[in-house]
Amino acid sequence: MDTCIRLATEADAEAINDIYNYYVNRSTCTWHLSEETLDGRKKWFRNRKNSHPVMVIELGSKIIGWGSISPYNTREGWSKTVEDSIFINHLYHGKGYGKQLLQALLNRAEALRHLSVVARISGDQTASIKLHESLGFKQAGLLKGVGQKFGQELDCVYMLKSLRKP
């Protein structure tokens, strides 16, 4: 079955939220401690700008993952630097869907003339670190013990990809 990667619409909010909330309760890939409500997700979606899109990956007609590029910092001098987020339904891990979606996000960021993409990844999320490395991200920093979830202290790995053309 073929995949389709497209810009998300507000109608996708429930599927996006279901995938996200699975990880809120089970993983350190997000440091949120409580589930996002559907109303909260819809508000999040409505507050996004064209320069910071959300994309979904579908297998057949089922959304199996989503990703977004978001402002890294609200100060104007950071306007060309974005942060990526990517979440794949746990039943579809290890099949290359995350890489397809992250590449599409990078292509979109480049088309929107962003210059850098930052990823903040929990230090114990080695699959996410490897995924980002496979698409050219380099480790740019490590913040030791700055997060907490499930009673454990967590490190934050900062990764960076430049979209500047040589």
C-alpha positions in Angstrom: 0.0 0.0 0.0 1.3 3.4 -0.9 1.8 6.3 1.4 0.6 9.9 0.9 2.2 12.8 2.7 0.0 16.0 2.7 -0.6 19.2 4.6 -2.9 18.5 7.5 -6.3 20.2 8.0 -8.2 20.8 11.1 -10.3 17.7 10.2 -7.2 15.7 11.0 -7.0 17.0 14.6 -8.5 13.9 16.2 -6.2 11.5 14.5 -3.2 13.7 15.3 -4.3 13.9 18.9 -4.8 10.2 19.3 -1.3 9.5 18.0 0.2 12.1 20.3 -1.7 11.2 23.4 -0.5 7.6 23.1 3.0 8.8 23.7 2.1 11.2 26.5 1.1 8.2 28.6 3.8 5.8 27.6 7.0 7.5 26.4 9.6 10.1 27.0 9.5 11.3 23.4 7.2 14.0 24.7 7.6 15.6 28.1 4.0 16.5 28.3 2.6 14.8 31.4 -1.1 15.1 30.7 -3.1 14.4 27.5 -4.0 17.1 25.1 -7.7 17.6 24.7 -9.3 17.6 21.3 -10.4 21.2 21.8 -6.8 22.1 22.7 -5.5 20.4 19.6 -7.9 22.2 17.4 -6.9 25.5 19.0 -3.2 24.6 18.4 -4.0 23.9 14.8 -6.0 27.1 14.2 -3.2 29.2 15.7 -0.5 27.9 13.3 0.7 30.1 10.4 1.4 29.0 6.8 5.1 29.2 7.6 4.7 26.6 10.3 2.7 23.8 8.8 1.5 20.4 10.0 1.8 17.4 7.7 0.3 13.9 8.0 1.4 10.6 6.4 -1.4 8.3 5.3 -1.3 4.6 4.5 -4.3 4.0 2.4 -6.8 6.4 4.0 -5.5 6.0 7.6 -3.3 8.7 9.2 -0.3 6.8 10.6 1.8 9.8 11.6 2.1 13.5 11.7 4.8 16.1 12.0 5.1 19.9 12.2 7.6 22.7 11.9 7.1 25.3 14.6 8.8 28.5 15.6 11.9 27.8 17.6 11.7 31.2 19.4 9.2 34.0 19.1 11.9 36.8 18.8 12.1 38.1 15.3 15.8 37.3 14.9 15.0 33.6 15.2 12.3 33.8 12.5 14.2 31.6 10.0 14.9 28.9 12.6 12.2 26.2 13.2 11.8 23.2 15.4 10.5 19.9 14.1 8.1 17.5 15.8 7.3 14.0 14.4 5.1 11.2 15.8 4.4 7.9 14.1 1.7 5.6 15.3 3.5 2.9 17.4 2.1 0.1 15.2 4.1 1.5 12.2 7.5 2.0 13.7 10.6 0.7 11.9 9.1 0.8 8.5 10.6 4.0 7.2 7.5 6.2 7.6 9.2 8.5 10.0 12.0 9.2 7.6 9.6 9.8 4.8 7.7 12.3 6.9 10.7 14.1 8.3 12.2 14.5 4.8 8.9 16.0 3.6 9.0 18.4 6.6 12.6 19.4 5.7 11.6 19.9 2.1 8.7 22.1 3.2 10.9 24.1 5.6 13.4 24.7 2.8 10.6 25.8 0.4 9.4 28.2 3.0 12.9 29.6 3.2 13.7 28.6 6.7 17.5 28.4 7.3 17.8 26.0 10.2 15.8 23.2 11.8 16.3 22.3 15.5 15.3 19.1 17.1 15.0 18.7 20.8 15.1 15.0 21.6 14.9 13.1 24.9 18.4 11.6 25.4 16.9 8.1 25.8 15.1 8.2 22.4 17.9 6.7 20.4 15.7 5.8 17.4 14.7 9.5 17.0 18.3 10.6 17.3 19.3 8.1 14.6 16.4 9.2 12.4 17.6 12.8 12.6 21.2 11.8 12.0 20.2 9.9 8.9 18.8 13.1 7.4 21.9 15.2 8.2 21.2 16.6 11.6 24.2 17.0 13.9 24.3 17.1 17.6 24.5 20.7 18.7 24.2 20.4 22.5 23.2 18.3 25.5 21.3 19.5 28.5 21.9 17.0 31.3 19.0 16.2 33.7 16.7 19.0 32.6 13.5 17.0 32.2 11.5 14.6 34.4 8.9 12.0 33.4 7.9 8.7 34.9 10.1 9.4 37.9 13.3 9.6 35.9 15.6 12.5 35.1 16.0 13.1 31.4 18.6 14.7 29.2 17.7 16.8 26.2 19.8 16.4 23.0 19.8 19.4 20.7 20.2 18.5 17.0 20.6 21.0 14.2 20.3 20.8 10.4 21.2 23.8 8.2 19.1 24.3 5.1 21.5 26.9 3.7 22.7 26.2 0.2 26.6 26.1 -0.2 
